[in-house]
Amino acid sequence: MLAQRMMWIAWPAFLMAGVLEMLVFACVDPQDMQWMGQPIELSRQGVYTLSFFVFWAMTTASSALTTLLSVSPFEMNRCPMVPTERPDGCPKQETRCDPLTA
């Protein structure tokens, strides 16, 4: 299930990073870009590569947040421990019958 969710996050983010790359660099020439008033000393391919990974990281964060918000309350509140192994005071601990009081 984790691998499937990771693909739900990574694949759309990859595709959108490619779309953003095409849209941005259809309008912007990497050789005209500046960073803090200084020209960027990377080649065009270097700027394309760096910007693709920045776009991919941003869209991955967006997809991850969407996936996190789509988790049902049942999945979020589910305790992975077996009821008998849960610590004392856990609200999800199974009620035990005391043979001396029964």
N, C-alpha and C positions, 0 to 999 in steps of 0.2 A: 504494500500500500504506500509506503514511503517513497519508493522509486517512482510509482505512478504520480504521486503528488509533485515530486521534483520535476517530472516531465511536464506536468500541467503548468509549472512555473517557468522552467527554462526554455521550452520550445516557443511559446508565444512571445516571450521576452526577446529571444534571438531574432524572430521574424520582425518584430517591431523595431529592434535596433537596426536591422538592415533597411527598413523603410525610412526611419529617421535619418540614417546616414545618407540615403539618396536625396531626401528632401533638403537637408541642410546643405550638402555640398553641390546641389544643383544651383544654389544661390550664392554660395560663399567659396572663394578661392583660398585654399590653405596657405598659399604664399603671401596673401594679404593680411593674414591674421597676426595679432600682436598679443603678448602677455605682459601685463604691467608696463605698457609703453614700449616694450622691446619686441622686435620681430621674433617669431618662433623659429628656432634653429633646427627643426625637424624637416625631413623631406615630406613631400606630399603624401607618400605612402605611409610614413610614420604618423602624420596627423590623422589620416584616414583610419589607421589601425587603432591609435589611442582613442579617438573619438568613438569608434565602434564599441570598444570595451566600456567606455564611460556610458554610452547609451544603453548598452546591454545591462550594466549594473543598475542603472536607474529603472529600466523597465522590469528587471528581475525583482527589485524591491517592490515595485508596484504590483506585480503579479503575486508575489509572496504575501503581501498585505491582503490582497483580494482573497487568496486561498485561506489565509488565517481567519478572515472575517466570515468565510463560508462554512466554517466548522460548526456543526450542530451543538446545542447545549449538552446533549447526551454525551457526545464524544469529548467535549471539553471537561465535563465533570466526572467522567468515568475514572475510576481508580484502578490502576493496573494490577494491584495486589489482590491475592486471594482473600476473601472475607475473613478467614480464620487467622491470617497472618498480619492483618492490619493492626496498627498500634492502639493501645488503650486510649479511649477518648475520641477515636475517629468516628464521625457521625455515620459513616457507611459501614461500620463494623457490625458483623452479624450478631444478633442478640443470642446469647447463650443461655441455655436452661441449666440452672443450678440444681443438681439432683437432691441436695439436702433440703431445699425449700419447696420442691415440687411434691 
